[in-house]
Amino acid sequence: MPLRDLPIGAGGELPLAAALDVAIVNNRALRADLAVIGQAKAELVQSGLLPNPTLSIMFGFPEAGGLSNLAFGLSQDLAALWLIPAEKKVAQAALEQRVLSVADGAVALVAEVRTTYADAQYQKLAAQLQEENLRILTDATEIAEARLGAGGLQLDLNLVRSRYVEADIELLQLRSDYRVTQRTLLRLMGVAPASDDWIPSTMNVEQTFARLSSDESKLVEAALLQRLDAQAAWWELEVAVADIENQRLRLLPSLELGIAGERFERRALPDRDLLADTARASIAAGQLTAPMIESAGQRRKERSQEIEFMLGPSLDIPLPIFDQNQAQIARARLRAQELRERYEETQQRIVEAVRSTVVTRRLAEERVARYRDVLLPLQRSNLELAEAAYQTGRESILAVLLAQESLIRARLGYASALRDLAVSAANLERQISGPVPDFLLEPQPSSAPASGPSAGINSHDAAGSLPRDVRPLREPQ
């Protein structure tokens, strides 16, 4: 599958869906895992193939020349006939295990991208809110300095300055964290060298969410049924169980049946010395006599009585006297026992992770609700009271600026709570390998209440207009 580039131009907005699409295609760890599936498929094909027959040939050359000795054999190992089914079962289970492992890696990648993206959204929004906060604190510092010259308190000035320095340090940290998070997201998307001249979509501070129901056991049950790593661990156990039978069948690891033949060597006849043969024949006969010369028929008759070639079946079979594969059978059994315990440990970890994530999710839900329904309305009320007191002359503009600064800090906390809720939601979906079933969610109203986020974060409907030298709150763009 070809790699993808970032689907945005310089300074463009990268939506979460686009980040997920690019990550699924480009992430190098996931692409490497996909190659592992291909390897498992090749191993499955290999497990169903018969071994090739064996051809053996040997030549033996006589010392004094002549026709060479020739031995040959052609054999086929028939043990594969009863070993192949067991090996295919092992390879099939291994393929299932690897497919599920890769799928679980993809689920984990999606959760990591969603979590990292939520961090980037929060850091971008928090930096903008902190910049707004610094502008307000700058005005408050100028007013406190002016009041100090008119008999005001040094404590007020020091308080405002210390808040400014704290906010400035927090802004530096947020900007640094944002850049690091961008680079982490680029690496997850498989485009680590790409430019970070892009922004995530703006965090929706008016989003509604559904609370988890109190039935935690249903989530645990769903996780145990759906978690792909648990299913992969089960198939790994199936590989070990199938290997036990495979090792038992290897009591007779090979059985070679074939045909073998041998052509015997034949020495070359030495050259005849006719004078010497004539002399020997003449001495033996007492008179001049020609040496004996065999006819072609006589030579053929003699040769026909010699055995020159042998051909017959061959059988090679190891005798299981000493090694009956006991060690490998025992190892396979212990491996299956080990993987059974690891599978049950995986289940234990899943139960723990789901229950812990549920606790984190509910805490995030409660934090969002407290900020939305309690703290933001309270800080908004404080600002309205400070504005009313300023317009009646009972408080200085400094009180209004500090109330605005407190409201922005509350907005920062609310954005952080929303980020934590998004992260915990992604983590919970990772733990159950899928979305939370609708019957385990308690739907919330589609619109925010009057005291909800829209009243405490985006609106500014004070009873009177703000003084001219106080900057109105603006939602970051």
N, C-alpha and C positions, 0 to 999 in steps of 0.2 A: 504494500500500500504506500503510495507516494506521500512524502511529508507535506505539511501545510505551513504557510506563512501566517502571520497575524492578519486577520481580516479587517484591519483598520489602518488608516493613515496616521501621520504624525499628529499628536494632540487629540486623537479621536477617543471616543468612549468605547470601552471593551465590555460588552454585556457578559453576564455569567454564562448564558447558554453558549456563546461563542467560545469562551474560555474552556468550557467542558468539551466542546466538539474538537478543538485543536488539541487538547490534552489527550483525549482518547486516541487520536490518530498519531500524535507525535511523541508521546512519552516513551523514552527509550527503554525504561524498565519493562513497561507493558509490551513493547514490540519484541523485546528479548523473550518474554514469557510466551508470546505467540509462537516464536520459533521452537520453544520447548514442546508445544503441542505437535508441531510438524515432526519433531524427533520421535515422539511417542507413536504417531501414526506409522512412521517408517518401521519402528520396532514391532508394531502389530502385524504389518505386512510380512516382515522377516520371520516372525514366529510361525507363520503358516506355510513356509516354504520347506520342501524336502531338501536334505543335503545333497550335494552333487556326488555322482558316482566317482570312484577312485580307480584310476588306471595306473598300474605299475609295470615297468619294463626294466629288465636287467640283462646286460650283455656280459659274457665271459669269453675272453680271447685266449685260445690255447697258446702255450708257451712257444711251441715249435711251428706255429701257423696252422692253417686249416680252417674248417668251418667253426664259427664261434658258437658258444653256448648261449641260448636265448631263453629267458624266463619272463613270463608276463602274467598279469592278473587283472581282472575287472570286477570290482565289488561295489555293493550298495549297502549303506547302513540302514537297516530296517527298524532300528529302535525309534526313529522319528515317528513311525506310525502310531505308537502309543504315547510318545512324548509331546507331539504337536498339539493335541487338544488342551493339555494342561498348560503348555506354554502360551497358547493363544488366550486362555482364560486369564493368565497373569498379565499379559500385555494389554488386554482389553480393560482390565481393572486399573492398570497404570495409566492408560489413556484417559479414562474417566476422572481419575484423581488429578491429573495435570490440567485437564480442561476446567475443572471446578476451582483449582488453585489460581489459574489465570483469571477466571471470572471474579473470584474474590479479590484479586489484586486490582481489577478494574473498579470494583465497588469501593475499595479503599482509596483508590486514586480520585474518584468522584468526590468522596467525602473530604479528602485533603484539599482538593481544589476549591470546593465550596467554603471550607473553613478559612483558607487563605484569602479567598476573595472577600469574605465577610470582614476579615481583619483589615484588608485594604480599604474597604468602604468606610469602616469606622474611623480609621486613621486619617483618611481624607476629610471626612466631616468634622472630626475632632480638631484637626489642625485649623480648619476654617473657623470653627467656633472659638478656638483659643486666640486666633488673630483678632476676632471681634472683641474678645475679652480684653486683649492687650490695648486695643484702642480705647475702650471704656476706662481701663485703669490708668492710661496716659492722661485722659481728661481729669480723672479723680486726683491724680498726682498734682497736676497743675492747680486745681482748685485748693487742694490741701496746702500747697506751698503758698498760695495767695492768702489763705486764712492764717497761716503761721505768721506771715508778716503783719497781719492785723490782730494779732493776739491769740491765734489759734494754738492748738496743742501739737507739740512735736510727735506725740504718740500717734496721732491720726496720720500724720505724714509717713512715719515709719511703717505703720500698718499697711498703708496703700502701697508703699514702695516694696515691702516684702511680698505682698501679693503679686505685684508686677513681676518681680524676679522669679517667683515660683511659677507663674504662668509662662514666662519666657523660657524657663528650663523645660517645662512640660512640652512647649511647642517644639523646641529643639529635638526632644526625644521622639515626639510624634512624627516629625518630618524624617528623622533617621529611620524609625521603625517602618514608615510608609515605603521608603526606598528599598529597604531590605525585603519587605513583603512583596513588592513588585518583582524583585529579582527572583524570589522564591517561586512566585507564580509563573514567571517566564520559564524557569527550569522545569516545573511540573508540566507546562505546555510543550516542552521539548524545543523551545526557542530561546535558550539561555543567552546567546549573544545578541539577541534583538534589543532594540532601543526601548528604554522605559518611558518614552515620550507618549504615554497614553494614560487614561484615567479609568477607574471603574465607574459603573453607574452609581448615581447618588443614592445613598441609603434612604429608604422610604420610612420616615419617622411616623407616618400615620398608618402604617400597616396594622392589620388586625391578626390575631393568632388564635388558634384553638388550643385549649388546655388539654393535657392528658387526663384521662379518666383515672379513677383510683384503682382500677383492676390491673395491677402490675403483673400478675401471673399470666395474663393473656399475652403480654408483650414478651415475657420469657418463653412462653410456649411457641409464639411465632418465631422468635429468634432460633430456638432449637430446631424448628422445622425448616427454616429458610437459610440459615447461615451457611454460606458456601464453603467456608473453611472447615466447618464441622462435617459437611458432606464429603469434602476432599479427604479429611482424616478417616472417615468411614471407608472410602474406597481404597485408601492406603492400607487399611486393615484387611480389606478383601484381597489385596495383592498378596499380603503375607499369608493369609489362610489358603489361597490357591497355591502358593509356593510350597506349602507343606505336602500337598498331594503330588506336586511336581517332583519334589525330592524323593518321595516314596517310590515313584515310578522309575527313578534313576538307580534302583537296585541293580538293574541290568542296563548300564548306560549306553551300550552299543551292541549291535548284532549285525555283522557284515557277512552278507551272502554274495557269492560271485562265482566266477569261473577263472581257472588258472591253467596254464600250459607251460611246457618246457621243451625246447629242442636241444638235444645234447650236442656237445661239440664233436668234431671228427678231425683227427689228425691228418695232415696231408701226407701222402705216400712219398717216401724219399725217391729221388731220381735213380734209375738203374744204371749200373756200370756193366755194359754188355760184355766187355773183355773179361772182367773178373767173374761174371756169372758163367761165361763159356768155359773158362778155365776150371771152375769148380765142378761144372757138369761133366767135363771131359775126364777129370781126375776120378770122379765117382764112377763113370762108366768104363774107364780104362781105354778109352779111345776118344777121338775128337767128336764132341757132341754139342748141339745147339742148346742153349738154356731153355727151360720150360716157360712158355708164354700162355697165360690164361686167356680164354675167349671172352667176349663181351657177355655171353650168356652165363658163363661161370661166375663172372664178377657180379652180375645182377642177382644171381641166386644167393651168393654169399651176403650181399648187401641186404637182401630182403629178410634175412634172418636176424639182422641187427635192429634194436629198438632205437629209433631216432627222435621220436616226438611223443609227448604225453599231454593229455588234455582232460580236465575234469572239474567238478564243482569244488568251491572252497567255502569254508565257514570259519569266521573269527568271532569268538565269544569270550568275554572275560568271565572268569569264575569268581563269583562273590564269596570268597572264602574268608578273607581277612577284612576287606573294606566292603561293608554292606550299606554304605552311605549313612551310617548311624549319626555321624557328627553333623552332616548337613541337615538331616531331618530334625535333630535336636535344636540346631541353630534356627531353623525355620519356625519351629514351635515357640521358641523363646522370643523370636522377633514378633510373632503374632501376639504373644502375651504382652510384650512391650507396647506395641501399637494399640492394643485394646486399652491399656492403662492411659496412654497418651490421648486416645479418643475421648475417654471419660474425663480426663483433665481438661481437654478442650471444651467439653460441655460445662464443666465447672466454671471455667473462665468466662464462657459466654453468659452464664447466669449472673456471675458477679458483675461483668461489664454492663449488662443490660440494666440491672438494678441500680448500679452506680450512676449510669447515664440518666436513668429516670429521675434520680435524686437531683442531679445537676440540672436537668431540664425543668423540673418543678421549681427549683430555686430561681432559675432564670425567669420563668413565668411570673413568679412572685415579685421579683425585683422590678420587672417591667410594669407590673400592675401597681406596685407601690410608688414608683416614679410617676406613672401616668395619672393615678387617681389621688395621690396624697401629696408628694413632694412638689411636683410641678405646679399644681393649683395653689399650694401654700406659698411658693416663691413668687408666683404671679400675683397673689394677693398682697405679699409684702411690697412688691414694686408699686402696685396701685396705691397702697397706704402711704408709701414714701413720696409718691408723686402728689397725692392729696395734701400731705403735710407740708411739702415744699411750696405748693401753691397758696397755702394759707399762712406761710411764713413760720411754721413751727419747726421745720427741719431745713437743713442746708441742701444744696445740690449734691453734696458729697454723699448723703444718705441715699439719694436716688441712684447715683452711679454705683454705689456698693450693692444696692438691691438688684440692679441690672447684672452686675458681675456675679452675684449669687445665683440668679436665674440662669445665666449662661453655664455656670458650673453644674447646675441641675440638669440642663440640657445635655451637657457632656456625659453626665452619669446615665441619663436615659439612653443616649446613643450607645454607650458601653453595654448597658443591659440588653438592648436590642441585638447588639453584636453577639453577646453571650448566648442569647436565645437562638440566634441563627446557627451558631456553632454547635450548641447542644442538640438542636434539631438534626443537623447533619450527622453528628456523632450517633444519635439514636438510630437514624436510618441506616448508618453503617453497621451498627450492632445487630440489627434485625435483617440486614441485606434487602432492604426495600422500604417503601413508605409506610408510615404508621397507619394501620387500618382505620377507616372512618368511624367504626363503632367504638374505637378506643379514644376518640377525641370529643371534647365538649365544645360545640361551636360558640363563638362569641358574636356580639352584634356586628353587623356589617359597617356601621358608622360609629365613629368615636363619640363618647359622651361629651357633654358640655365641659366637664372638668378633665377631659382626656388630653391626648397629645396635641390636638389642634388648638386647644385653649391655652396650653402651657408652653408650646414650642413655636408655633407659626404665627399666632395672632397677637395683636397688640391693641386691644380695645379698651384702653383706660378711660376712666370717667372724664378726664380732661386731656388736653394736648400736652405733649412733653415740652419742657423748656427748650428754647432754641439752641442752647449750647450742649444739649444731651442728644447723642446719636440714637436714633431708633434702632431697635433690633431688626436684623435682616436675616432671612433664611439663606444660608450659603448656597451659591449656585453651582 
